[in-house]
Amino acid sequence: MLIKVRQFNKRKKIKINGEIKKDYNFKEISLTKMAKRQLLVTLLSILGVTAISLGSAYAVFTSISKSADYNVIKVGTLNIDFGEGSSNTIKLSGQYPMSDEEGVKLTPYTFTIENTGTLPANYEIFIQDDTDMIEQDNCANNQLNKDYIRYKLDSGNPTNLSSIAGNNYKIAIGSLEPKEKVTYKLYIWIREGVGNDVLNKHYHGKIIVNGTNGAEIATNTLLAKANSEDLDYAAATSEQQKEMWKHTHPETEQTEALTDYRYIGKDPNNYVTFNNETWRIIGIFTVDDGAGNKEERLKIVRDEPIEMRPWNNSVNNWPDASLNYLLNPGHESEAVGGSLYWNSGSGSCYTASGTNACDFTEIGLKEDARNLIGDTLWYLGGTADYTSASNGFTDLWYSYERGTNVYNGNATSWIGKVGLVYPSDVGYATSGGSTTDRHACLNKELSGWADNGYSDCINNDWLLLKNAQWTITPYLSNSTDVFYFVSPGRIVTSNVNFGYISIYPVAFLKSNVVIVSGDGSASNPYILEI
């Protein structure tokens, strides 16, 4: 047997999280063998273990070899463990067709699944094609028929792999209590009696473990309690008023027609403990992760500002803004901002009096919080005309934000982790007025405190009961102004270098976040994890 090994790094333990794709490299094993009886078959070139925590639908990696060292792959609350004594490569001692009696005497692939969390965990085990290796070998049209592959899991009966195709090649399911673990032994071989049609065929496979703890995905839990769009707020029960409300939107220049769900009113049940702080859930939105993948995710905002700082020192283009550099990863080399909030660091920041020292070691994002935040496509459209009754309604702000009107070639969108509120977020958060006219509240907030109905709007909007706060939306009459809400809620514009406006970070969490406890009230906030 010819074994080709390319080793990029050595690690006894590998901790996998949402950033794994860019933070780690893996060992890659390619196995080929000229089989006996003139068969050229590559069988299970990769023993790939993809552990997907909490029911998510993405693979954190596609392949990893067993090492002579103790090797633990960890995702969320599940460990998949290849213990000492396991071979450091995939041994195909049955490279030729054989009987079941011979197959079950082969050295099995042995792995242990352990629940390291505090909640019960369910899991599923699959044998599936390794599409990356198939593409690498350019053998998509030269695959071994799965009817020729036999497997046996533990004490089960030998079975053709093709027989479970209709079940997505699932070979086992199970459940583990906290701290419980289970060990599996998988035997796999080419069945006897195959003909010459297997000559020069290949098979690349991997073992996949999909896991979920006993908690339900957060978006599912909250959507089950959401109110319909046509329910009148005044007619709703006090319990209904505390939950999310459905909003439908027509397509815009940058988005298709969408439906989102938002918390409205003075004090809904949208409190969440995040980064060991109190944050609030703005709602659930269908968002693009920047790679074209659309999914429903929680949008949250810090309940208290991190401090007051300028939006930027010059132009109103968010990708170049000092606040962007401060709040997001990837700007560590910048002399000012330098991803300090993202990394809980200290350094230099822009202030009202120029560049000064700043320290985010206490209030910056910690690792557990960073791991819950997903990349998101943020829309950066703006407007120059917003102060009249014909162009100031919340629905119009929604279209401005997702439009393509920008100043002098500025970006229309941006992919990142942490941003700021949109004006429409604030407008939709009010319960003031009836269902039919509450979207006019933002328009009333534009023109001053004397407008009829303004007090009803502002006193019933949880997102307005803040200090003066920056938005992410630019003003388009010049290159230097951005919209912000001045306390107690009127929307106006300011030069980006004005240093006396508060920063309320906003983030979209990953779609596989779950609620492990809490009811969303201020006294019992939701606790989230992956």
C-alpha positions in Angstrom: 0.0 0.0 0.0 1.3 3.4 -1.0 0.7 6.1 1.6 1.4 9.7 0.8 1.4 12.0 3.8 1.6 15.8 3.8 1.9 17.1 7.3 1.3 20.7 7.9 1.3 21.0 11.7 1.4 18.8 14.8 -1.1 19.2 17.5 -2.1 16.9 20.3 -5.4 18.6 20.7 -7.3 20.5 18.2 -10.1 22.8 19.3 -12.5 23.6 16.6 -14.7 26.7 16.6 -16.5 28.9 14.1 -13.2 30.5 12.9 -11.5 27.2 12.2 -11.3 27.5 8.5 -8.9 30.4 8.7 -7.2 29.7 12.0 -5.9 26.1 11.4 -4.4 23.8 8.9 -4.9 20.1 8.9 -3.1 17.0 7.9 -4.1 15.4 4.7 -3.8 11.8 3.8 -4.0 10.4 0.3 -4.1 6.5 0.1 -3.7 4.5 -3.1 -3.3 0.8 -3.6 -2.9 -1.6 -6.5 -5.2 -4.3 -5.1 -4.8 -8.0 -5.5 -6.6 -9.7 -8.4 -5.8 -6.8 -10.7 -8.1 -4.4 -8.8 -7.1 -0.8 -8.4 -9.3 0.6 -5.6 -8.8 3.5 -3.3 -10.9 2.8 -0.2 -11.6 5.4 2.4 -8.7 7.7 1.5 -9.8 10.0 4.3 -11.3 9.1 7.7 -12.9 12.5 8.0 -14.8 13.4 11.0 -17.1 16.4 10.7 -18.6 17.3 14.1 -21.3 19.8 13.7 -22.4 21.1 17.0 -26.0 22.0 17.9 -27.6 20.9 14.7 -25.9 23.4 12.4 -25.7 22.6 8.7 -22.1 23.5 7.9 -19.0 21.4 8.1 -16.2 22.9 10.2 -13.7 20.8 8.3 -13.6 18.0 5.7 -10.8 15.7 6.7 -8.3 14.9 9.4 -6.0 12.0 9.8 -5.5 10.0 13.0 -2.2 10.7 14.7 0.1 8.5 16.7 -0.5 11.1 19.4 -3.7 11.4 21.5 -6.1 13.3 19.2 -9.3 15.0 20.3 -11.5 17.0 17.9 -13.8 19.3 19.8 -16.9 21.2 18.7 -19.3 22.7 21.0 -20.2 20.1 23.7 -19.1 17.0 21.7 -15.6 15.5 21.6 -14.8 13.0 18.9 -11.7 11.2 20.2 -9.2 8.9 18.5 -7.4 7.5 21.6 -3.9 6.2 22.0 -3.5 2.8 20.4 -5.3 3.8 17.2 -3.2 3.6 14.1 -1.7 6.8 12.9 -3.0 6.2 9.4 -6.0 4.6 7.9 -5.1 0.9 7.5 -6.8 -0.9 4.6 -5.8 -4.4 5.4 -8.6 -5.7 3.1 -7.7 -4.1 -0.2 -9.3 -7.0 -2.1 -12.8 -8.3 -2.1 -13.5 -10.5 0.8 -16.2 -12.4 2.7 -18.1 -10.9 5.7 -16.2 -13.3 7.9 -12.9 -11.8 6.8 -14.2 -8.2 6.8 -15.2 -8.2 10.5 -11.7 -9.4 11.4 -10.1 -6.2 9.9 -8.8 -3.5 12.2 -11.8 -1.2 12.8 -11.9 2.5 12.8 -12.4 3.3 16.5 -13.7 6.6 17.8 -15.4 7.9 21.0 -18.1 10.5 21.2 -18.3 12.3 24.6 -20.8 14.9 25.8 -18.7 17.5 27.7 -21.6 19.9 28.2 -24.3 20.3 30.8 -27.3 19.3 28.7 -28.3 16.0 27.0 -26.8 15.8 23.5 -28.3 13.9 20.5 -26.1 12.8 17.6 -26.2 11.1 14.2 -23.4 9.2 12.4 -23.0 9.1 8.7 -20.7 7.6 6.1 -20.6 10.1 3.2 -18.6 10.9 0.1 -15.5 13.2 0.7 -16.3 15.6 -2.2 -13.1 17.5 -1.6 -10.9 14.5 -2.2 -13.1 13.4 -5.2 -12.5 16.8 -6.8 -8.8 16.7 -5.9 -8.4 13.3 -7.5 -10.6 14.3 -10.5 -12.5 11.0 -10.2 -16.1 12.1 -9.9 -17.0 9.9 -12.9 -15.0 7.0 -11.7 -16.5 6.2 -8.3 -16.8 2.7 -6.9 -20.4 1.5 -6.8 -21.6 1.6 -3.1 -23.3 -1.7 -3.7 -19.8 -3.2 -3.6 -18.9 -1.7 -0.2 -19.8 -3.5 3.0 -19.7 -2.1 6.5 -20.5 -3.2 10.1 -20.9 -1.0 13.1 -20.1 -2.6 16.4 -22.4 -5.7 16.9 -24.7 -4.8 14.0 -25.0 -7.0 10.9 -22.8 -6.5 7.8 -24.7 -4.3 5.3 -24.1 -2.9 1.8 -23.5 0.8 2.0 -25.9 1.3 -0.9 -28.8 0.0 1.3 -28.8 3.2 3.4 -28.6 5.6 0.5 -32.2 6.7 1.1 -31.3 7.6 4.7 -28.4 9.8 3.6 -26.0 7.0 4.6 -26.9 7.3 8.2 -25.4 4.4 10.2 -26.3 5.3 13.8 -28.1 7.7 16.1 -27.8 8.2 19.8 -28.1 10.4 22.9 -25.6 11.2 25.6 -26.3 12.6 29.1 -23.8 15.2 30.3 -20.3 13.7 30.8 -21.4 10.4 29.2 -19.5 8.9 26.3 -19.8 6.0 23.8 -17.2 4.3 21.7 -17.8 2.9 18.2 -16.0 0.4 16.0 -16.6 0.6 12.3 -15.5 -2.1 9.9 -15.5 -1.5 6.1 -14.4 -3.7 3.2 -15.1 -4.6 -0.5 -17.6 -7.4 -0.6 -16.8 -10.7 -2.3 -18.2 -11.6 -5.7 -17.6 -8.2 -7.4 -16.8 -8.3 -11.1 -14.4 -6.6 -13.4 -16.5 -3.4 -13.4 -14.6 -2.3 -10.2 -11.3 -2.1 -12.1 -9.7 1.3 -11.8 -12.5 2.6 -9.6 -12.1 4.9 -6.6 -13.9 5.6 -3.4 -13.3 8.6 -1.1 -15.4 8.6 2.1 -15.6 10.2 5.5 -17.4 9.7 8.8 -19.6 12.6 9.8 -21.0 13.1 13.3 -23.9 15.6 13.5 -24.7 16.6 17.0 -27.2 18.8 18.9 -27.6 19.4 22.6 -31.0 19.2 24.2 -31.7 22.9 23.7 -33.6 24.2 20.7 -32.2 26.5 18.1 -32.8 30.1 19.4 -34.5 31.3 16.2 -37.0 28.4 16.3 -37.8 29.0 19.9 -38.5 32.7 19.5 -40.3 32.4 16.2 -42.8 30.0 17.8 -43.9 32.8 20.0 -44.0 35.6 17.4 -47.1 37.6 16.7 -48.7 38.1 13.3 -48.3 41.4 11.4 -52.0 42.2 11.5 -52.5 41.8 15.2 -53.3 45.2 16.8 -50.8 45.9 19.6 -53.5 47.4 21.8 -55.7 44.3 21.4 -52.8 41.9 22.2 -52.4 40.3 25.6 -49.6 41.5 27.9 -47.7 38.2 27.1 -48.1 38.7 23.4 -46.9 42.3 23.6 -43.6 41.1 25.1 -42.8 38.9 22.1 -41.7 39.6 18.5 -43.9 41.0 15.7 -43.8 40.0 12.1 -42.9 42.6 9.4 -43.0 42.0 5.7 -41.0 44.1 3.2 -41.0 44.5 -0.5 -37.8 44.0 -2.5 -35.2 46.8 -2.5 -32.3 47.5 -4.8 -30.1 45.1 -2.8 -32.6 42.6 -1.3 -35.4 40.4 -2.3 -38.8 40.6 -0.6 -38.1 39.6 3.0 -39.9 38.9 6.3 -38.4 39.8 9.6 -39.5 39.6 13.3 -38.8 42.5 15.7 -39.4 43.3 19.3 -41.4 46.4 19.8 -42.8 48.5 22.6 -41.4 49.9 25.8 -40.0 46.8 27.5 -40.3 43.5 25.6 -38.8 40.2 26.6 -35.7 40.6 24.5 -32.9 40.7 27.2 -30.0 38.4 26.7 -26.7 37.9 28.6 -23.9 38.2 26.1 -20.2 38.8 26.8 -21.2 38.7 30.5 -23.2 41.9 29.8 -26.8 42.8 29.1 -27.7 43.0 25.4 -31.1 43.2 23.7 -32.4 41.3 20.8 -33.6 43.6 18.0 -35.2 40.7 16.2 -34.7 37.8 13.7 -33.7 38.6 10.2 -32.9 36.7 7.0 -29.4 37.7 6.3 -26.6 36.9 3.9 -23.4 35.7 5.4 -21.4 37.4 2.7 -20.9 34.2 0.7 -24.5 34.1 -0.6 -25.8 31.8 2.1 -29.1 33.1 3.5 -30.3 32.1 7.0 -32.4 33.4 9.8 -30.3 34.9 12.6 -30.6 36.9 15.8 -29.6 40.6 15.7 -28.6 42.0 19.1 -27.5 45.3 20.4 -25.6 46.2 23.6 -27.9 47.7 26.2 -25.4 50.3 27.3 -22.9 52.2 25.2 -19.2 51.2 25.3 -18.4 54.9 25.3 -18.6 58.1 23.2 -16.3 58.3 20.2 -16.2 59.8 16.6 -17.6 57.7 13.8 -14.5 58.4 11.8 -12.0 61.2 11.4 -12.9 62.2 7.8 -15.4 60.5 5.4 -18.8 58.7 5.9 -17.7 55.4 4.2 -18.2 52.6 6.8 -15.5 50.2 5.5 -12.9 53.0 6.1 -14.4 54.2 9.4 -12.4 54.3 12.6 -15.4 52.7 14.4 -15.3 49.8 12.0 -11.6 49.4 12.7 -12.3 49.5 16.4 -15.2 47.0 16.5 -14.1 44.4 14.0 -11.3 41.9 13.5 -8.7 42.2 10.7 -7.5 45.7 11.6 -4.9 44.9 14.2 -2.2 46.6 12.1 -4.0 49.9 12.2 -2.4 52.5 14.3 -5.8 53.9 15.4 -8.7 51.6 16.3 -6.8 48.4 15.7 -9.6 45.9 16.4 -9.3 46.8 20.1 -12.9 46.3 21.0 -13.0 43.0 19.1 -9.9 41.7 20.8 -10.4 43.3 24.2 -7.2 45.2 23.7 -5.8 48.6 24.5 -4.1 51.2 22.2 -5.0 54.4 20.4 -8.4 55.6 19.3 -10.0 58.8 18.0 -11.7 60.9 20.6 -13.4 64.3 20.7 -9.9 65.8 21.4 -8.0 63.9 18.8 -6.0 60.6 19.0 -5.7 59.3 22.6 -5.1 56.2 24.5 -8.1 53.8 24.9 -8.5 50.6 26.9 -11.1 47.9 26.0 -9.6 45.1 28.1 -12.6 45.0 30.4 -15.5 45.9 28.1 -14.2 44.4 24.8 -15.5 41.2 23.3 -14.3 38.0 25.0 -13.6 34.7 23.1 -16.9 33.1 24.0 -18.9 36.1 22.7 -16.7 36.4 19.5 -17.5 32.7 18.7 -21.2 33.4 18.6 -21.0 36.2 16.0 -21.2 35.4 12.3 -20.1 37.3 9.2 -22.9 39.3 7.8 -23.6 41.4 4.7 -24.5 44.9 5.9 -26.2 47.4 3.6 -24.8 50.9 3.5 -27.3 52.9 1.4 -28.4 56.3 2.6 -30.5 59.3 1.7 -30.2 63.1 1.4 -33.9 63.8 1.8 -35.7 62.6 4.8 -37.3 65.4 6.7 -40.7 65.6 5.0 -43.9 63.6 5.5 -43.4 62.0 2.1 -39.9 60.6 2.7 -39.5 60.0 6.4 -41.5 56.9 7.2 -39.8 53.9 8.6 -40.7 51.8 5.5 -38.8 54.3 3.4 -35.8 54.3 5.7 -35.7 50.5 5.2 -35.5 51.0 1.5 -32.9 53.8 1.7 -30.6 51.6 3.8 -30.8 48.7 1.4 -30.6 50.9 -1.7 -27.6 51.8 -3.8 -27.5 55.5 -3.2 -24.1 56.4 -1.7 -21.9 59.4 -1.8 -19.3 59.7 -4.5 -18.5 56.0 -5.0 -18.7 54.9 -1.3 -19.4 51.2 -0.6 -23.0 50.1 -1.0 -22.4 47.1 1.3 -19.8 45.6 3.7 -19.1 42.1 5.1 -18.2 42.1 8.7 -19.0 41.1 12.3 -20.0 44.2 14.3 -21.9 47.2 13.2 -24.4 49.8 14.4 -28.2 50.2 14.3 -30.1 51.3 11.2 -32.6 54.1 11.5 -35.3 51.7 10.5 -34.4 49.4 13.5 -35.4 52.3 15.8 -38.5 53.2 13.8 -39.9 49.6 13.8 -39.2 49.2 17.5 -42.1 51.4 18.6 -45.6 50.3 19.5 -46.9 53.8 19.5 -50.1 54.3 17.5 -52.1 51.6 15.8 -50.7 48.8 13.6 -51.5 50.9 10.5 -49.7 54.1 11.5 -46.9 53.2 13.9 -44.5 53.0 11.0 -45.0 56.8 10.8 -43.5 57.3 14.2 -40.0 57.7 12.8 -41.3 60.4 10.5 -42.7 62.2 13.6 -39.3 61.9 15.3 -37.7 63.8 12.4 -39.5 67.0 12.7 -39.4 67.8 16.4 -41.0 67.2 19.7 -44.2 69.2 19.0 -45.5 66.8 16.4 -48.8 65.2 17.3 -48.3 61.7 18.5 -44.5 62.0 19.0 -44.6 61.4 22.7 -46.6 58.2 22.1 -43.9 57.0 19.7 -40.9 57.8 21.8 -42.3 56.6 25.1 -43.1 53.2 23.6 -39.9 52.4 21.8 -37.3 50.4 23.7 -34.6 51.2 21.2 -35.1 55.0 21.6 -34.7 55.1 25.3 -31.0 55.5 25.0 -28.3 58.2 25.0 -27.5 59.8 21.7 -26.4 57.0 19.4 -24.7 56.6 16.1 -26.3 54.6 13.2 -24.4 52.9 10.4 -26.3 54.9 7.7 -24.6 57.8 5.9 -26.1 61.2 5.0 -25.7 61.7 1.2 -25.6 65.5 0.9 -21.9 65.5 1.7 -19.0 63.1 2.3 -18.7 63.8 6.1 -22.1 63.3 7.8 -23.9 60.3 9.3 -27.3 59.9 10.9 -27.6 59.6 14.6 -30.4 59.7 17.2 -30.1 62.5 19.6 -31.6 61.9 23.1 -34.5 61.4 23.6 -34.8 60.1 20.1 -34.9 62.6 17.3 -33.0 61.6 14.2 -30.5 64.2 12.9 -27.1 64.2 11.1 -23.6 64.9 12.4 -20.1 65.2 11.1 -18.3 61.9 11.5 -15.6 63.4 13.7 -18.0 64.6 16.4 -16.9 62.8 19.5 -19.9 63.1 21.8 -22.2 60.4 20.4 -22.4 57.0 22.0 -21.5 53.6 20.5 -23.9 50.8 20.8 -22.4 47.7 19.1 -24.7 45.5 17.0 -24.1 42.0 15.8 -25.8 39.1 14.0 -25.3 35.8 15.9 -24.7 32.5 14.2 -27.7 30.5 13.1 -26.9 27.5 15.4 -27.0 29.5 18.6 -29.4 27.9 21.2 -31.2 29.2 24.2 -30.1 27.2 27.2 -32.1 29.1 29.9 -34.1 32.3 30.6 -37.3 33.8 29.4 -36.0 37.1 28.0 -37.2 39.3 30.8 -34.8 41.8 32.5 -34.7 39.6 35.6 -34.2 36.3 33.7 -32.4 37.1 30.4 -31.8 34.5 27.7 -28.5 32.6 28.0 -27.1 31.5 24.7 -24.4 29.1 23.5 -23.3 27.0 20.6 
